[in-house]
Amino acid sequence: MTESLRRYRRFRRYLGRPTSLRQHLLRWLLPAYVLVGVLITALSWLNAADMVHSFMDGQMESFARLNEGADHASSLKAVDEKESGYSMLLWSPDGRLLDASEPGLPLFADLPTGHATVKHGKDQWLVYTLRSDSGVLQCLQRMSFRRHVIFEFSNKTLIYPLLLIPLSSYLIWLVIRASLRPLERVSEAAAAQDERNLSALPLTGVPDEIRPLVQSINSLLARLRQSFSAQQRFVHDAAHELRTPMAALKLQLQNLRAEIPEAGQARIDAMESGVQRAHRLVEQMLRLARGDAKTRRVSQPVSLENLLRESIAALMPLADARKIDLGCEIERDVVVQGQADELRSVIDNLIDNALRYSPQNGTVDLRLSRDKDGAACIEILDEGPGISGEHLPRVFDRFFRVLGTGVEGSGLGLAIAQGAALRQGAQIELHNRPGRGLVARLRFDPQAV
């Protein structure tokens, strides 16, 4: 029982778990087909051998009856030892050897009428004996000659089935591949789906056995589209509705400041700071909703040098307010394919983060260049606290913030920027600098350049 269990486990390990339906079908169909082909070939060989035996046994009998009554080997008809392998012996009625078609033949005088297989020394002989009143006539043939004839005949007969086995195996592989091609198209369509493209999977050419599964997936995708659409509408509507009261609050605080004595101005500042944070959160939620709702647009050539200079000019007041030295090193004529508005929002977000997290009187450096693969890269180096290794994988999650930095935020900025970058064929990478600070690297796909 234990040995049987081990064999079964070895068999299961040999089979393994197929990684694809094609492998599963080929793993079972091809060995079964080859096995059946080998069995048919073996049976065909046995049938061919039986045919040769029957034919040559009939020839031996025919030769013997044709020469019945002959009294000398020279008078034997239609016997060619070299071509047929037959030899003849003539015996008298009293058992004396009268003549032989060739010298050195074994003598089997006592055999009864009919076919017999007799061993003589190391050779086997096939003998047909015909007894009559005039004497005994025997037709002999070596077994080695018979086997040689069987081998040649079988080779000629079986060469085509043996050639057809690999050819038909290849045809089976082609049929399986063509049959599974609709599933590959469905898989490719499913792999192309993302949160902005949840279109139905194609049903053209899908086998009836798989069609219910694809229809169920399409039904799930339809529900997901409705869910994402409802979520986007809610975020957009909520953020849009909050903009008006936020603007009103800011205006009321500005009016109230003139009526509050100097001692209460600190509280007004705190209130304005809170309203400003809320206003920033609302704007980020609107940008997030717009980014999620965006569909693919036609890409156009965009000069990264121009975008970077525009972002620097727009954020220079923030750098001056924090007394930060904002420097840049720009390689000219770096152009990528994309949408300028989204790329600008990504660059603005990364520079804004660098300015807000760097200490006052610090330095933020910007670099625009191409790497060794020819991909366009924008690097932003700050002197902030950096990000711990345990938090780096999560900084692009929505609403995730690293606590204890002393910088206010909503945790949406990097999530929005990374989403926009991915839509433009780029990716944001964050690395801690040796000592202190962070490197934000925006790298474009080389094909986008």
C-alpha positions in Angstrom: 0.0 0.0 0.0 2.8 2.4 0.9 4.7 1.7 -2.4 1.5 2.2 -4.4 0.9 5.5 -2.6 4.5 6.6 -3.4 4.0 5.7 -7.1 0.8 7.7 -7.2 2.4 10.7 -5.6 5.3 10.5 -8.1 2.7 10.3 -10.9 1.0 13.4 -9.5 4.2 15.3 -9.3 5.0 14.3 -12.9 1.7 15.6 -14.1 1.8 18.7 -11.9 -0.7 21.4 -12.2 -1.0 22.6 -15.8 -0.4 26.3 -16.0 -2.7 26.6 -19.0 -5.5 24.9 -20.7 -3.3 24.4 -23.8 -0.7 22.6 -21.7 -3.4 20.5 -20.0 -4.8 19.4 -23.4 -1.4 18.7 -25.0 -0.3 16.8 -21.9 -3.1 14.4 -22.2 -4.0 14.3 -25.8 -0.6 14.0 -27.4 0.7 11.0 -25.2 -2.7 9.3 -25.7 -2.5 9.8 -29.4 1.1 8.7 -29.7 0.3 5.6 -27.6 -2.6 4.7 -29.8 -0.4 5.3 -32.9 2.3 3.0 -31.6 -0.3 0.4 -30.7 -1.8 0.6 -34.2 1.7 0.4 -35.7 2.5 -2.7 -33.7 -0.7 -4.3 -34.6 -0.1 -3.4 -38.3 3.3 -5.0 -38.0 1.9 -8.2 -36.6 -0.8 -8.2 -39.3 1.9 -7.7 -42.0 4.0 -10.6 -40.5 0.9 -12.8 -40.5 0.2 -11.9 -44.2 3.8 -12.7 -45.2 3.6 -16.1 -43.4 0.3 -16.9 -45.0 1.5 -15.9 -48.4 4.8 -17.7 -48.3 3.3 -20.8 -46.7 0.8 -20.8 -49.6 3.7 -20.5 -52.1 5.5 -23.4 -50.5 2.4 -25.6 -50.8 1.9 -24.4 -54.4 5.5 -25.2 -55.4 5.2 -28.6 -53.8 2.0 -29.5 -55.6 3.2 -28.0 -58.9 6.2 -30.4 -58.8 4.3 -33.4 -57.5 5.6 -36.5 -59.3 9.0 -35.1 -60.3 11.8 -37.6 -60.0 14.8 -35.3 -60.2 15.7 -31.8 -58.8 16.6 -30.5 -62.3 13.0 -31.1 -63.4 11.5 -28.9 -60.6 9.5 -26.0 -61.9 9.3 -22.3 -60.8 11.8 -22.6 -57.9 14.4 -19.9 -57.6 16.3 -20.3 -54.3 17.9 -16.9 -54.4 14.7 -15.0 -55.0 12.2 -17.1 -53.1 14.5 -18.7 -50.5 12.9 -22.1 -51.3 14.7 -25.4 -51.5 13.4 -28.8 -52.6 14.1 -32.4 -51.5 12.9 -35.5 -53.3 12.4 -38.8 -51.4 11.5 -42.3 -52.6 8.5 -44.0 -51.1 10.8 -46.1 -48.9 12.6 -43.0 -47.5 15.7 -42.8 -49.7 16.8 -39.3 -50.7 16.7 -39.1 -54.5 17.8 -35.5 -55.1 18.1 -32.0 -53.6 17.9 -28.5 -55.2 21.1 -27.5 -53.4 23.8 -29.4 -51.4 24.0 -29.3 -47.6 20.3 -29.1 -46.9 19.0 -30.6 -43.6 17.1 -33.9 -44.0 13.7 -34.2 -42.4 12.4 -37.5 -43.9 10.0 -38.4 -41.1 7.8 -35.3 -41.2 4.1 -35.8 -41.9 2.2 -34.1 -44.7 1.7 -30.4 -44.0 3.7 -27.4 -42.6 6.2 -27.8 -39.9 8.9 -25.6 -38.2 12.0 -27.6 -37.4 15.3 -26.6 -35.7 18.5 -27.8 -37.2 21.6 -26.7 -35.4 21.4 -23.0 -34.9 18.9 -22.5 -37.8 15.2 -22.9 -37.9 13.6 -24.2 -41.1 10.1 -24.0 -42.4 9.2 -27.3 -44.1 6.2 -28.3 -46.2 5.9 -32.0 -46.8 3.8 -33.6 -49.6 3.5 -37.4 -49.5 2.2 -39.4 -52.5 2.4 -42.9 -53.9 5.3 -41.8 -56.1 7.4 -40.5 -53.1 7.8 -37.6 -50.8 8.5 -34.0 -51.9 9.6 -31.3 -49.3 9.8 -27.5 -49.8 12.2 -25.8 -47.3 12.9 -22.2 -46.3 15.1 -20.8 -43.7 13.3 -18.8 -40.9 16.0 -16.1 -41.2 15.0 -15.5 -44.8 11.4 -15.4 -43.9 12.1 -12.8 -41.1 14.1 -10.7 -43.6 11.2 -10.7 -46.0 8.8 -9.7 -43.1 11.1 -6.9 -42.0 11.4 -5.4 -45.5 7.7 -5.7 -46.1 6.8 -4.2 -42.7 9.2 -1.3 -43.2 7.6 -0.4 -46.5 4.1 -0.8 -45.0 4.7 1.0 -41.7 6.9 3.9 -42.9 3.9 6.1 -43.6 2.1 5.6 -40.3 5.3 6.3 -38.4 5.7 9.5 -40.4 2.1 10.5 -39.9 2.4 10.3 -36.1 4.6 13.4 -35.6 2.8 15.2 -38.5 -0.6 14.6 -37.0 0.7 15.5 -33.6 1.7 18.8 -34.9 -1.7 19.2 -36.5 -3.3 18.5 -33.1 -1.1 21.2 -31.6 -2.3 23.6 -34.3 -5.9 22.8 -33.8 -5.7 23.3 -30.0 -3.8 26.6 -30.6 -6.5 27.8 -33.0 -9.3 26.6 -30.7 -7.9 28.5 -27.8 -7.1 31.7 -29.7 -10.6 33.2 -28.8 -9.7 32.7 -25.1 -6.3 34.4 -25.6 -8.2 37.4 -27.2 -10.5 37.5 -24.1 -7.4 37.3 -21.8 -5.7 40.2 -23.7 -8.8 42.3 -23.5 -9.1 41.6 -19.8 -5.4 42.5 -19.3 -6.0 45.9 -21.0 -8.7 46.9 -18.6 -8.1 49.5 -15.9 -10.2 51.8 -13.8 -10.8 54.2 -16.8 -11.5 51.4 -19.3 -13.9 48.7 -18.2 -15.3 47.8 -21.5 -17.0 44.5 -22.1 -14.9 41.5 -23.1 -15.4 40.3 -26.7 -17.6 37.3 -27.3 -16.7 36.8 -30.9 -15.5 33.2 -31.5 -15.7 32.3 -27.8 -16.6 28.6 -27.4 -20.1 27.9 -26.0 -18.5 26.2 -22.9 -16.7 29.5 -22.0 -19.3 32.0 -23.1 -21.3 31.9 -19.8 -18.0 32.7 -17.9 -17.2 35.7 -20.2 -20.8 36.9 -19.9 -20.6 36.8 -16.1 -17.3 38.8 -16.2 -19.0 41.3 -18.5 -21.9 41.6 -16.1 -19.4 42.2 -13.3 -17.5 44.8 -15.3 -20.8 46.6 -16.0 -21.5 46.7 -12.2 -18.0 48.0 -11.6 -18.5 50.8 -14.2 -21.7 51.8 -12.5 -20.0 51.8 -9.1 -17.0 53.8 -10.3 -19.2 56.2 -12.0 -21.3 56.7 -8.9 -18.2 57.2 -6.8 -16.7 59.7 -9.2 -20.0 61.7 -9.3 -20.2 61.7 -5.5 -16.7 63.0 -5.1 -17.0 65.5 -7.8 -20.4 66.8 -6.6 -19.4 66.9 -3.0 -16.2 68.7 -3.7 -17.9 71.1 -6.1 -20.6 71.9 -3.6 -18.0 72.5 -0.9 -16.2 75.1 -2.9 -18.9 77.8 -2.5 -19.2 77.6 1.3 -15.4 77.5 1.5 -15.1 80.7 -0.5 -17.8 82.3 1.6 -15.9 81.3 4.8 -12.7 82.8 3.5 -14.5 86.0 2.6 -16.3 86.2 6.0 -13.0 85.7 7.8 -11.4 88.5 5.8 -14.3 90.8 6.7 -14.2 89.6 10.3 -10.5 90.4 10.7 -11.1 94.1 10.3 -13.5 94.0 13.3 -11.4 91.9 15.6 -8.9 93.6 17.9 -5.2 92.8 17.8 -5.5 90.3 20.6 -7.8 88.1 18.6 -5.9 88.2 15.3 -4.0 84.9 16.3 -7.3 83.1 16.4 -8.3 84.5 13.0 -5.0 83.3 11.6 -5.7 79.8 13.0 -9.2 79.8 11.5 -7.9 81.0 8.1 -5.2 78.2 8.2 -7.9 75.6 8.8 -10.1 77.0 6.1 -7.1 77.0 3.7 -6.5 73.4 4.5 -10.1 72.5 3.9 -10.0 74.5 0.6 -6.9 72.7 -0.5 -8.5 69.3 0.3 -11.6 70.2 -1.7 -9.4 71.2 -4.7 -7.5 68.0 -4.5 -10.7 66.0 -4.3 -11.9 67.7 -7.5 -8.6 67.0 -9.2 -8.8 63.4 -8.1 -12.3 63.0 -9.4 -11.3 64.6 -12.7 -8.3 62.4 -13.0 -10.3 59.2 -12.4 -12.9 60.3 -14.9 -10.4 61.1 -17.7 -10.4 58.9 -20.7 -7.4 58.3 -23.0 -6.7 61.3 -25.2 -4.5 61.8 -28.2 -0.9 62.5 -27.1 1.0 65.5 -28.4 4.7 66.5 -28.3 5.3 68.3 -25.0 8.5 70.2 -24.2 9.5 69.3 -20.6 11.8 72.3 -20.5 8.9 74.7 -21.0 6.7 72.9 -18.5 9.5 72.9 -15.9 10.1 76.7 -16.3 6.4 77.4 -16.1 6.2 75.4 -12.8 9.2 77.2 -11.4 7.7 80.5 -12.2 4.4 79.6 -10.6 5.9 78.3 -7.4 8.7 80.9 -7.0 6.5 82.9 -4.6 6.3 79.9 -2.3 10.1 79.4 -2.5 10.7 83.1 -1.7 8.3 83.0 1.2 10.2 80.1 2.7 13.6 81.6 1.7 14.4 78.4 -0.3 17.1 78.5 -3.0 15.3 76.9 -6.0 17.9 75.9 -8.6 17.6 74.0 -11.8 19.8 72.2 -14.3 17.9 71.7 -17.6 18.9 69.7 -20.7 17.4 71.3 -23.7 15.2 69.8 -26.4 13.7 67.0 -24.2 10.3 66.3 -25.7 7.8 63.6 -24.7 4.4 62.5 -26.0 1.6 63.3 -23.6 -0.9 66.0 -22.4 0.7 69.2 -21.1 -2.0 69.9 -18.5 -1.6 66.6 -16.7 2.2 66.7 -16.9 2.2 70.2 -15.5 0.0 69.1 -12.5 2.5 66.3 -11.8 5.5 68.6 -11.9 3.7 71.2 -9.8 2.8 68.7 -7.1 6.4 67.3 -6.8 8.0 70.8 -6.6 5.3 72.0 -4.1 6.0 69.0 -1.9 9.7 69.6 -2.0 9.3 73.3 -1.1 6.9 72.6 1.8 8.9 69.7 3.3 12.3 71.5 3.0 13.4 73.7 5.9 13.5 77.4 5.6 16.7 78.7 4.0 17.2 75.3 2.5 17.8 74.3 -1.1 15.7 72.5 -3.7 17.4 71.4 -6.9 15.7 70.4 -10.2 17.3 68.4 -13.0 16.0 67.6 -16.4 18.0 65.0 -18.4 18.0 61.7 -20.3 19.2 58.5 -18.7 21.4 55.9 -20.3 18.3 54.3 -21.9 17.3 57.6 -23.5 14.3 58.0 -21.2 13.5 61.6 -20.1 13.9 62.1 -16.3 13.0 65.0 -14.0 14.6 64.8 -10.6 13.7 67.0 -7.6 16.1 67.0 -4.7 15.0 68.5 -1.4 16.5 68.8 2.1 13.4 67.6 4.0 13.2 64.8 6.6 12.8 62.1 3.9 10.5 59.1 4.3 11.3 56.0 6.3 11.6 52.7 4.5 8.5 51.2 6.0 6.4 54.1 4.7 7.9 54.4 1.2 5.7 51.7 -0.4 2.5 53.4 0.9 3.1 57.0 0.1 1.1 56.7 -3.1 -2.0 55.4 -1.3 -4.9 57.8 -1.1 -5.2 59.7 2.2 -1.9 58.2 3.6 0.2 60.7 5.4 3.5 60.3 7.3 2.9 61.7 10.8 5.3 63.8 12.7 6.6 65.9 9.8 5.0 69.1 10.9 3.6 69.7 7.4 -0.1 69.9 6.8 -1.7 67.9 4.0 -4.5 65.6 3.0 -2.5 62.6 1.7 -3.9 62.9 -1.8 -1.2 64.8 -3.6 1.2 62.0 -4.4 -1.7 59.6 -5.2 -3.1 62.2 -7.8 0.4 62.8 -9.2 1.2 59.1 -9.6 -2.1 58.5 -11.3 -1.6 61.3 -13.8 2.0 60.2 -14.4 1.0 56.6 -15.2 -1.6 57.9 -17.6 1.2 59.8 -19.4 3.5 56.8 -19.7 5.7 57.9 -16.8 6.2 56.9 -13.2 7.2 58.6 -9.9 10.0 57.1 -7.9 11.0 58.2 -4.4 14.4 57.6 -2.9 16.0 58.9 0.3 19.2 60.9 -0.1 22.3 60.0 1.8 22.2 62.0 5.0 19.0 64.0 4.7 16.4 64.8 2.1 14.4 63.0 -0.6 14.8 62.5 -4.4 11.5 62.5 -6.4 12.2 61.1 -9.8 9.7 61.4 -12.7 10.9 58.9 -15.4 9.2 58.6 -18.7 9.0 55.4 -20.8 11.7 55.5 -23.5 9.0 55.0 -26.1 7.3 58.2 -25.0 10.4 60.3 -25.9 
